[in-house]
Amino acid sequence: MHQTARPHALSHVLPSQSFEELLGGGGGPATVDSLRVSEWSWRLLVVRALLDSAATAPAGPLPPLADGWTLLSRAWAVSKEAVEGLLAYPAVGVWAAHTLRRLRGTAQDDAPLWTDTGHLHAIAAAAAVRVGLEFHTDVPVRHGWVVLPALGAMRVPGRADWDVAEVSACAGSVRIAGHRLGGPDWHALTELRADGCTLLLDDTDPYRDLRKPATVEPVGSAAEWQELFAPAWDILRRTDTEVAGALAGGMVSVVPRPRTERFRPHSASSGDAFGTALASAPDDAEQFASTLVHEFQHNKLSAFMHLFTLYDDQGTRLHYAPWRDDPRPLGGLLQGVYAFFGVTAFWRRRGHALGQFEFALWRSQTAYALRAVGSADGLNDLGRRLVAELTRRIEPWLDEPVDARVRAAAALAVADHRATWRAYHLRPAQGTVHAHAAAWADGSPLPRATDEAESVPVPVPGSPARGIDTRAVLLRWLLADPEGFAALRDDPGAVVAGARPEDIALVEGRTVEALGAFRARIDRGEGDPETWVGLGLAARAAEDPAGDGLLARPELAMALHTELDGRAGPLELGRALADRT
């Protein structure tokens, strides 16, 4: 039995085993090979659409696009594999999609349109260099750099922001704007090498940033990436050989970004760029390995969704995503559960305290999100089947034993994120607030949640004042680096952005101190969502029923406190809400 993708110009048949592997969040090397082949067809379709749309677009100071295609064809005649590999390069996919959107009027950019369409000449030049052709052509210059995709970039100073330079090859010598390839002005891409896997560290391609063109930013510490990549790859191989083999067959490049705060890595991927991951400089090899797993899960699902439709949703309905500060549309939530299923599986095999914490945290949050997405409107039958299969696989993990201290830390992080997200993104109906305030003023029991005549609150967009993961980051410090945690006690915000002394008291278990500090902030009129949720967490730790009320409905507690002009004590409100929820 095989699964046939929806019809394209080229049809693809996904073997039944690969289809089932992908539905279950997996996919071995053979499955990834199938996805690579289908993504190659997808890439050709996008490039063909771009060329058709650009047929009447002005070429600016560059040669006609037909000349670029002719040079590509010459290279193809020498080595089909080399040209296919270049056209399949992830940043080429971003270029094609971005430029096509510009041509169709759905994307904007400050750069002249000819610099985007004319990037075809740079791709053709890179292909010609790869296969050893003699040639000459003009290519775009962006902010003083000429980029040859998957090869590197030449600095050509003294040029306008948007300019043109000649690339030529003769008798084995390649020159860009008169500068020799390999000379002091040439910045070649670094290869990250490990036994069984090689990735390009792409810090030059203007389309590497996945969303919009970026300037060339050569990494000053490529050696640091290499030093981390080899042990990261070793961790992947020892953790799951099939995952490692699949990743080696599908990943092509890593886009380096500046280092972020410890335990707060940033990474991203794109459905336009199969085979790449954008990642901040990792804290360590294990984090690097986890990031590669995370982003390759996104890569696989994006490729799968180029073949099969999983949902029909316009993105107007927003949902809670336990790994984000902001509400997400259905497609984003589906991508998230797929990625964090893979992340959970990775940490499940890491036995140290931090690994157990990540496993306990993400198994709970991923299972929670799967339940939410499984009941969401918009999923089709295949989408529901994927969610059901992921759920079937992750539910047994919820019962796997984890160290009690670690389990408590993960439970705190889970409750914190869910409640703080509610406090920021849900707004109780005004009628509900008035009814509760009137009952409180009369000394009557508050209305029961099931009796309230209100619709389900709709999430509102927005960004919290600090990351919702702030206390989770403190917990990671506490578990992974107790000495480092001790050093940040006096001024936690200097190390963990947004952290406060009362957060330190909470995660260390100094419950009475934390209760008093959170309550004092509210009494001073500084009761932001983090403070109300912190009070709920501390109250729960003290076995005060107020904790359950404040964590279950923080948005209502905050609104009711404001409606009553602070006349109701926060803990008293929490107990009343707990009694009626």
C-alpha positions as CSV (number, residue, x, y, z in Angstrom):
1,M,0.0,0.0,0.0
2,H,1.2,3.5,-0.9
3,Q,0.0,7.0,-0.2
4,T,-0.2,9.2,-3.2
5,A,0.2,12.9,-2.7
6,R,-2.3,15.4,-4.1
7,P,-1.6,15.9,-7.8
8,H,1.2,18.2,-8.9
9,A,3.0,18.6,-12.2
10,L,5.1,15.7,-10.9
11,S,3.4,13.1,-8.8
12,H,5.0,11.5,-5.8
13,V,4.1,8.2,-4.0
14,L,5.1,8.0,-0.4
15,P,5.6,4.4,0.7
16,S,3.2,3.2,3.3
17,Q,5.9,2.7,5.9
18,S,7.2,6.2,5.4
19,F,3.6,7.6,5.6
20,E,3.0,5.9,8.9
21,E,6.4,6.9,10.3
22,L,5.7,10.6,9.6
23,L,2.2,10.4,11.1
24,G,3.9,9.1,14.3
25,G,6.4,11.9,14.5
26,G,9.3,9.8,13.2
27,G,10.8,9.1,9.8
28,G,14.0,7.2,9.1
29,P,16.6,7.8,6.4
30,A,14.5,6.2,3.6
31,T,11.6,8.3,4.6
32,V,13.7,11.5,4.5
33,D,15.0,10.5,1.1
34,S,11.4,10.4,-0.1
35,L,10.8,13.9,1.3
36,R,13.9,15.2,-0.3
37,V,12.8,14.0,-3.7
38,S,9.3,15.6,-3.3
39,E,10.8,18.8,-2.0
40,W,13.0,18.9,-5.1
41,S,9.8,18.9,-7.3
42,W,8.3,21.5,-5.0
43,R,11.3,23.7,-5.5
44,L,11.2,23.4,-9.3
45,L,7.5,24.4,-9.3
46,V,8.3,27.5,-7.2
47,V,11.3,28.5,-9.4
48,R,9.2,27.9,-12.5
49,A,6.4,30.2,-11.2
50,L,9.0,32.8,-10.3
51,L,10.5,32.8,-13.8
52,D,7.0,33.0,-15.3
53,S,6.1,35.9,-13.1
54,A,9.4,37.7,-13.7
55,A,9.1,37.5,-17.5
56,T,8.0,41.1,-17.8
57,A,9.8,42.5,-14.7
58,P,12.6,44.9,-15.4
59,A,16.1,43.4,-15.2
60,G,17.7,46.6,-14.0
61,P,21.4,46.8,-14.7
62,L,21.7,43.0,-14.9
63,P,21.5,40.7,-17.9
64,P,18.1,39.1,-18.8
65,L,17.0,36.2,-16.6
66,A,17.2,34.0,-19.6
67,D,21.0,34.4,-19.6
68,G,21.1,33.1,-16.0
69,W,19.0,30.1,-17.0
70,T,21.3,29.4,-19.9
71,L,24.3,29.4,-17.6
72,L,22.5,27.0,-15.3
73,S,21.7,24.8,-18.2
74,R,25.4,24.7,-19.2
75,A,26.3,23.7,-15.7
76,W,23.6,21.1,-15.7
77,A,25.1,19.5,-18.8
78,V,28.4,19.0,-16.9
79,S,26.9,17.8,-13.6
80,K,23.2,17.3,-13.1
81,E,23.8,16.4,-9.4
82,A,25.8,19.6,-8.7
83,V,23.1,21.8,-10.1
84,E,20.3,19.9,-8.4
85,G,22.1,20.2,-5.1
86,L,22.4,23.9,-5.5
87,L,18.8,24.5,-6.6
88,A,17.7,22.4,-3.6
89,Y,19.9,24.5,-1.2
90,P,17.6,25.8,1.5
91,A,18.3,29.5,1.0
92,V,17.5,29.1,-2.7
93,G,14.0,28.1,-1.6
94,V,13.6,31.2,0.5
95,W,14.9,33.3,-2.4
96,A,12.4,31.8,-4.8
97,A,9.4,32.1,-2.4
98,H,10.3,35.6,-1.3
99,T,10.8,36.9,-4.9
100,L,7.7,35.2,-6.1
101,R,5.7,36.9,-3.3
102,R,7.2,40.3,-4.3
103,L,6.3,39.7,-7.9
104,R,2.7,38.9,-6.9
105,G,2.5,41.9,-4.6
106,T,2.2,39.9,-1.3
107,A,5.6,40.8,0.1
108,Q,7.4,44.1,0.5
109,D,11.1,44.9,0.5
110,D,13.2,48.0,0.4
111,A,15.7,46.5,-2.0
112,P,15.1,47.1,-5.8
113,L,13.2,44.2,-7.3
114,W,16.0,43.5,-9.7
115,T,18.3,42.5,-6.9
116,D,15.9,39.7,-5.9
117,T,15.1,38.5,-9.4
118,G,18.7,38.9,-10.4
119,H,19.9,36.6,-7.7
120,L,19.3,33.9,-10.3
121,H,22.5,35.0,-11.9
122,A,24.4,34.5,-8.6
123,I,22.9,31.0,-8.4
124,A,24.0,30.3,-11.9
125,A,27.5,31.6,-11.2
126,A,27.7,29.4,-8.1
127,A,26.7,26.4,-10.2
128,A,29.2,27.2,-12.9
129,V,32.0,27.6,-10.3
130,R,31.0,24.2,-8.8
131,V,31.3,22.3,-12.1
132,G,34.4,24.2,-13.4
133,L,32.9,26.1,-16.3
134,E,34.6,29.1,-17.9
135,F,32.1,31.9,-18.0
136,H,31.4,35.5,-17.1
137,T,28.2,37.1,-15.9
138,D,27.0,40.1,-13.8
139,V,25.5,39.5,-10.4
140,P,23.9,41.7,-7.7
141,V,26.0,43.5,-5.0
142,R,24.2,43.9,-1.7
143,H,25.7,46.3,0.8
144,G,29.2,45.7,-0.4
145,W,29.0,42.0,-0.7
146,V,28.6,39.5,-3.6
147,V,27.2,36.2,-2.5
148,L,27.5,32.9,-4.3
149,P,25.0,30.5,-2.7
150,A,26.4,27.6,-0.8
151,L,30.0,28.8,-1.5
152,G,30.5,32.1,0.3
153,A,30.7,35.9,-0.2
154,M,33.2,38.4,-1.6
155,R,33.6,41.8,0.0
156,V,33.6,44.5,-2.7
157,P,33.9,47.8,-0.8
158,G,33.2,51.2,-2.2
159,R,30.0,50.2,-3.9
160,A,26.5,51.5,-3.6
161,D,24.1,49.5,-1.4
162,W,22.6,48.0,-4.6
163,D,25.1,47.5,-7.4
164,V,26.4,45.0,-9.9
165,A,29.7,43.2,-10.2
166,E,31.2,40.7,-12.7
167,V,31.9,37.1,-11.8
168,S,34.2,35.3,-14.2
169,A,36.1,32.1,-14.5
170,C,39.0,31.4,-16.9
171,A,41.8,28.9,-16.8
172,G,40.8,27.7,-13.4
173,S,40.8,31.2,-11.8
174,V,37.6,32.6,-10.5
175,R,37.3,36.4,-9.9
176,I,34.5,38.5,-8.4
177,A,34.7,42.2,-9.2
178,G,38.4,41.6,-10.0
179,H,39.1,39.9,-6.6
180,R,40.4,36.4,-6.7
181,L,38.2,33.7,-5.1
182,G,40.0,32.5,-2.1
183,G,41.8,35.8,-1.6
184,P,41.6,37.9,1.6
185,D,38.3,39.5,0.6
186,W,36.7,36.1,0.1
187,H,34.7,34.5,3.0
188,A,34.0,30.8,2.4
189,L,31.3,29.0,4.2
190,T,32.5,26.8,7.1
191,E,31.8,23.1,7.0
192,L,30.7,21.6,10.3
193,R,32.1,18.1,10.2
194,A,31.4,15.0,12.3
195,D,31.7,11.3,11.7
196,G,28.6,10.7,9.5
197,C,27.3,14.2,9.0
198,T,28.5,17.5,7.4
199,L,26.5,20.8,7.5
200,L,27.3,24.2,6.1
201,L,27.4,27.1,8.5
202,D,25.8,29.7,6.3
203,D,26.5,33.2,7.5
204,T,26.5,34.9,4.1
205,D,23.5,34.1,2.0
206,P,21.1,37.0,1.8
207,Y,18.1,34.6,2.0
208,R,19.4,32.5,4.9
209,D,17.3,34.4,7.5
210,L,14.1,32.6,6.3
211,R,11.8,35.5,6.4
212,K,13.4,38.5,4.6
213,P,16.8,39.2,3.0
214,A,19.6,39.9,5.5
215,T,23.1,41.4,5.2
216,V,26.2,39.2,5.2
217,E,27.4,38.7,8.8
218,P,30.5,36.5,8.9
219,V,30.7,34.6,12.2
220,G,33.7,35.4,14.3
221,S,33.7,32.2,16.1
222,A,33.1,29.4,13.5
223,A,35.6,27.3,15.5
224,E,33.2,27.3,18.5
225,W,30.4,26.0,16.3
226,Q,32.7,23.2,15.0
227,E,33.8,22.3,18.6
228,L,30.2,21.9,19.6
229,F,28.9,20.2,16.5
230,A,31.1,17.0,16.8
231,P,30.0,16.2,20.3
232,A,26.4,17.2,19.5
233,W,26.4,14.7,16.6
234,D,27.8,12.1,18.9
235,I,25.0,12.7,21.4
236,L,22.4,12.4,18.6
237,R,23.9,9.1,17.4
238,R,24.1,7.6,20.9
239,T,20.5,8.9,21.7
240,D,18.8,7.5,18.6
241,T,20.6,6.2,15.6
242,E,17.6,6.4,13.3
243,V,16.9,10.0,14.1
244,A,20.6,10.8,13.6
245,G,20.7,9.0,10.2
246,A,17.5,10.8,9.0
247,L,18.9,14.1,10.1
248,A,22.2,13.5,8.3
249,G,20.3,12.7,5.1
250,G,18.0,15.8,5.3
251,M,19.8,18.6,7.0
252,V,22.1,20.7,4.8
253,S,22.9,23.9,6.7
254,V,22.8,25.8,9.9
255,V,22.3,29.6,10.0
256,P,24.2,31.0,12.9
257,R,22.7,33.7,15.0
258,P,24.2,35.6,18.0
259,R,24.3,34.0,21.4
260,T,21.2,34.5,23.5
261,E,20.7,34.3,27.3
262,R,21.7,30.9,28.8
263,F,18.8,28.4,28.7
264,R,16.9,30.6,26.2
265,P,18.1,29.5,22.8
266,H,16.4,30.9,19.7
267,S,15.9,28.7,16.6
268,A,13.6,28.7,13.6
269,S,12.9,27.0,10.3
270,S,10.7,27.5,7.2
271,G,8.6,25.5,4.9
272,D,10.4,27.3,2.1
273,A,13.8,26.0,3.2
274,F,13.8,22.2,3.7
275,G,17.1,21.2,5.2
276,T,18.1,24.2,7.3
277,A,17.8,25.4,10.9
278,L,18.4,29.0,12.1
279,A,20.0,28.8,15.6
280,S,21.5,31.0,18.2
281,A,25.0,30.0,19.3
282,P,24.3,26.9,21.6
283,D,25.1,26.8,25.3
284,D,26.5,23.4,24.9
285,A,26.6,20.3,22.6
286,E,23.4,18.8,24.2
287,Q,21.4,22.0,23.5
288,F,22.8,22.0,19.9
289,A,21.6,18.4,19.4
290,S,18.1,19.2,20.8
291,T,17.8,22.3,18.5
292,L,18.7,20.2,15.5
293,V,16.0,17.6,16.4
294,H,13.5,20.4,17.1
295,E,14.0,22.1,13.7
296,F,14.3,19.0,11.7
297,Q,10.8,17.9,13.0
298,H,9.5,21.2,11.5
299,N,11.3,20.4,8.3
300,K,9.7,17.0,8.0
301,L,6.2,18.2,8.8
302,S,6.5,21.1,6.3
303,A,7.6,18.7,3.6
304,F,4.8,16.3,4.5
305,M,2.3,19.2,4.3
306,H,3.5,20.0,0.8
307,L,2.2,16.6,-0.2
308,F,-0.9,16.2,2.1
309,T,-3.4,18.6,3.5
310,L,-3.9,18.3,7.3
311,Y,-6.2,21.2,8.1
312,D,-8.3,24.0,6.6
313,D,-8.0,27.1,8.7
314,Q,-7.6,30.7,7.7
315,G,-5.6,31.5,10.8
316,T,-8.2,33.7,12.4
317,R,-8.7,31.5,15.5
318,L,-5.8,31.6,17.9
319,H,-4.8,28.9,20.4
320,Y,-2.6,28.4,23.4
321,A,0.8,27.0,22.5
322,P,2.7,25.9,25.7
323,W,6.1,26.8,24.2
324,R,5.2,30.3,23.1
325,D,4.4,33.6,24.7
326,D,1.9,34.5,22.0
327,P,-1.3,32.8,20.7
328,R,-0.8,30.7,17.6
329,P,-3.1,29.8,14.6
330,L,-3.9,26.2,14.1
331,G,-1.1,25.6,11.6
332,G,1.4,27.0,14.1
333,L,0.1,24.8,16.9
334,L,0.2,21.7,14.7
335,Q,3.8,22.5,13.8
336,G,4.6,23.0,17.5
337,V,3.2,19.7,18.7
338,Y,5.1,17.9,16.0
339,A,8.4,19.6,16.9
340,F,8.0,19.2,20.6
341,F,7.1,15.5,20.3
342,G,10.5,15.1,18.8
343,V,12.1,17.2,21.6
344,T,10.3,15.2,24.2
345,A,11.6,12.0,22.7
346,F,15.1,13.4,22.7
347,W,15.1,14.4,26.4
348,R,13.4,11.1,27.4
349,R,16.7,9.4,26.7
350,R,18.8,11.9,28.7
351,G,19.0,10.8,32.3
352,H,20.6,13.8,34.2
353,A,18.6,16.3,36.2
354,L,18.2,18.9,33.4
355,G,17.3,16.2,30.9
356,Q,14.6,14.8,33.2
357,F,13.2,18.3,33.7
358,E,13.0,18.9,30.0
359,F,11.4,15.5,29.5
360,A,8.8,16.0,32.3
361,L,8.0,19.5,31.1
362,W,7.6,18.8,27.4
363,R,5.7,15.5,27.8
364,S,3.1,17.4,29.8
365,Q,2.9,20.4,27.6
366,T,2.9,18.5,24.4
367,A,0.2,16.1,25.5
368,Y,-1.8,19.1,26.7
369,A,-1.5,20.8,23.3
370,L,-2.3,17.6,21.5
371,R,-5.6,17.4,23.4
372,A,-6.3,21.0,22.4
373,V,-5.4,20.7,18.8
374,G,-7.3,17.4,18.5
375,S,-10.6,19.1,19.4
376,A,-10.0,22.3,17.3
377,D,-12.1,23.1,14.4
378,G,-10.2,23.0,11.1
379,L,-8.4,19.7,11.2
380,N,-9.4,17.3,8.4
381,D,-9.4,13.5,8.8
382,L,-5.7,13.1,8.1
383,G,-4.9,15.9,10.5
384,R,-6.9,14.2,13.3
385,R,-5.2,10.9,12.5
386,L,-1.8,12.5,12.9
387,V,-2.8,14.1,16.2
388,A,-4.3,10.8,17.4
389,E,-1.1,8.9,16.6
390,L,1.2,11.4,18.3
391,T,-1.2,11.3,21.3
392,R,-1.1,7.5,21.4
393,R,2.7,7.5,21.5
394,I,3.2,10.2,24.1
395,E,0.5,9.2,26.6
396,P,2.5,6.2,28.0
397,W,5.4,8.6,28.6
398,L,3.3,10.6,31.1
399,D,3.5,7.7,33.6
400,E,7.3,7.2,33.3
401,P,9.0,7.8,36.6
402,V,11.0,11.0,37.1
403,D,12.9,12.2,40.2
404,A,10.5,13.7,42.6
405,R,12.3,17.1,42.9
406,V,12.6,17.3,39.1
407,R,8.9,16.4,38.7
408,A,7.9,19.1,41.1
409,A,10.0,21.7,39.3
410,A,8.4,20.7,35.9
411,A,4.9,20.9,37.4
412,L,5.7,24.4,38.6
413,A,6.9,25.5,35.2
414,V,3.8,24.0,33.5
415,A,1.4,25.7,35.9
416,D,3.3,29.0,35.6
417,H,3.2,29.0,31.8
418,R,-0.4,28.1,31.4
419,A,-1.7,30.6,34.0
420,T,0.5,33.4,32.9
421,W,-0.5,32.9,29.3
422,R,-4.2,33.1,30.4
423,A,-3.6,36.2,32.4
424,Y,-2.0,37.9,29.4
425,H,-4.2,36.7,26.6
426,L,-7.7,36.0,27.9
427,R,-10.2,38.7,28.9
428,P,-13.3,37.7,30.9
429,A,-16.6,39.1,29.6
430,Q,-17.5,42.4,31.3
431,G,-20.8,41.0,32.4
432,T,-19.0,38.2,34.1
433,V,-16.8,40.7,36.0
434,H,-19.8,42.8,37.0
435,A,-21.7,39.7,38.2
436,H,-18.8,38.5,40.3
437,A,-18.2,42.0,41.8
438,A,-21.9,42.4,42.7
439,A,-21.9,39.0,44.4
440,W,-18.7,39.8,46.3
441,A,-20.2,43.2,47.5
442,D,-23.4,41.4,48.7
443,G,-21.4,38.7,50.5
444,S,-22.9,36.1,48.2
445,P,-21.1,33.1,46.7
446,L,-19.5,33.9,43.4
447,P,-21.2,32.5,40.3
448,R,-20.1,29.0,39.4
449,A,-18.0,28.8,36.2
450,T,-20.6,26.4,34.7
451,D,-23.4,28.9,35.4
452,E,-21.8,31.9,33.8
453,A,-23.5,33.2,30.7
454,E,-20.4,33.8,28.8
455,S,-18.8,32.5,25.7
456,V,-15.3,30.9,25.7
457,P,-12.8,33.8,26.0
458,V,-11.0,34.4,22.7
459,P,-7.2,34.8,23.0
460,V,-6.0,38.3,22.2
461,P,-2.6,39.0,20.6
462,G,0.2,40.7,22.4
463,S,3.6,40.1,24.0
464,P,4.2,39.8,27.7
465,A,6.5,42.3,29.5
466,R,8.9,39.4,30.1
467,G,9.2,35.9,28.8
468,I,6.6,33.6,30.3
469,D,9.5,31.1,30.6
470,T,11.3,33.3,33.2
471,R,10.7,31.0,36.2
472,A,11.4,27.9,34.1
473,V,14.8,29.4,33.2
474,L,15.5,29.9,36.9
475,L,14.6,26.3,37.5
476,R,17.0,25.2,34.8
477,W,19.8,27.2,36.5
478,L,18.9,25.6,39.8
479,L,18.9,22.1,38.5
480,A,21.9,22.3,36.1
481,D,24.2,24.8,37.7
482,P,23.5,25.3,41.5
483,E,26.6,27.4,41.9
484,G,25.6,29.7,39.1
485,F,22.2,29.9,40.5
486,A,23.5,30.9,43.9
487,A,25.6,33.7,42.2
488,L,22.5,35.3,40.6
489,R,20.4,35.4,43.8
490,D,21.3,39.1,44.7
491,D,20.4,40.5,41.2
492,P,18.6,37.8,39.2
493,G,17.4,40.2,36.5
494,A,21.0,40.9,35.6
495,V,21.4,37.3,34.4
496,V,17.9,36.1,33.6
497,A,15.9,38.9,31.9
498,G,12.8,39.8,33.9
499,A,13.6,37.7,36.9
500,R,12.9,39.1,40.4
501,P,14.0,38.2,43.9
502,E,10.5,36.8,44.7
503,D,10.9,34.4,41.7
504,I,14.1,33.1,43.3
505,A,12.3,32.6,46.6
506,L,9.5,30.7,44.8
507,V,11.7,28.3,42.9
508,E,13.9,27.6,45.9
509,G,10.9,26.7,48.0
510,R,11.0,29.7,50.3
511,T,7.2,29.8,50.1
512,V,6.3,32.2,53.0
513,E,8.9,34.8,51.7
514,A,7.5,34.5,48.1
515,L,3.9,34.8,49.3
516,G,4.7,38.0,51.1
517,A,6.7,39.5,48.3
518,F,4.0,38.8,45.6
519,R,1.3,40.1,47.8
520,A,3.2,43.3,48.6
521,R,3.7,44.0,44.8
522,I,-0.1,43.7,44.3
523,D,-0.8,45.9,47.3
524,R,1.6,48.5,45.8
525,G,-0.3,48.5,42.5
526,E,2.3,46.5,40.7
527,G,0.2,43.4,40.2
528,D,1.2,42.3,36.7
529,P,0.2,38.9,35.4
530,E,3.5,37.3,36.5
531,T,2.9,38.6,40.1
532,W,-0.7,37.3,40.3
533,V,0.4,33.9,39.0
534,G,3.4,33.9,41.3
535,L,1.1,34.5,44.2
536,G,-1.0,31.5,43.0
537,L,2.0,29.3,42.7
538,A,3.2,30.2,46.2
539,A,-0.3,29.8,47.6
540,R,-0.5,26.3,46.1
541,A,2.9,25.4,47.5
542,A,1.6,26.5,50.9
543,E,-1.5,24.3,50.4
544,D,-3.7,27.4,50.4
545,P,-6.8,26.7,48.2
546,A,-6.4,30.3,46.9
547,G,-3.6,28.9,44.7
548,D,-6.0,26.7,42.7
549,G,-8.4,29.6,42.1
550,L,-5.7,32.1,41.1
551,L,-4.0,29.6,38.7
552,A,-7.3,28.4,37.2
553,R,-8.6,31.9,36.4
554,P,-6.0,34.5,36.9
555,E,-7.6,36.8,34.2
556,L,-10.8,36.9,36.2
557,A,-9.0,37.4,39.6
558,M,-7.1,40.4,38.1
559,A,-10.2,41.9,36.5
560,L,-12.3,41.4,39.7
561,H,-9.6,43.0,41.9
562,T,-9.6,46.0,39.6
563,E,-13.4,46.2,39.5
564,L,-13.5,46.2,43.3
565,D,-10.8,48.9,43.5
566,G,-8.6,46.6,45.5
567,R,-11.2,46.1,48.3
568,A,-10.9,42.3,47.9
569,G,-7.7,40.7,49.1
570,P,-6.0,38.7,46.3
571,L,-5.8,35.5,48.4
572,E,-9.5,35.9,49.5
573,L,-10.4,36.2,45.8
574,G,-8.4,33.2,45.0
575,R,-10.2,31.1,47.6
576,A,-13.6,32.3,46.5
577,L,-12.8,31.4,42.8
578,A,-11.5,28.0,43.8
579,D,-14.7,27.3,45.6
580,R,-16.8,28.1,42.5
581,T,-14.6,26.7,39.7
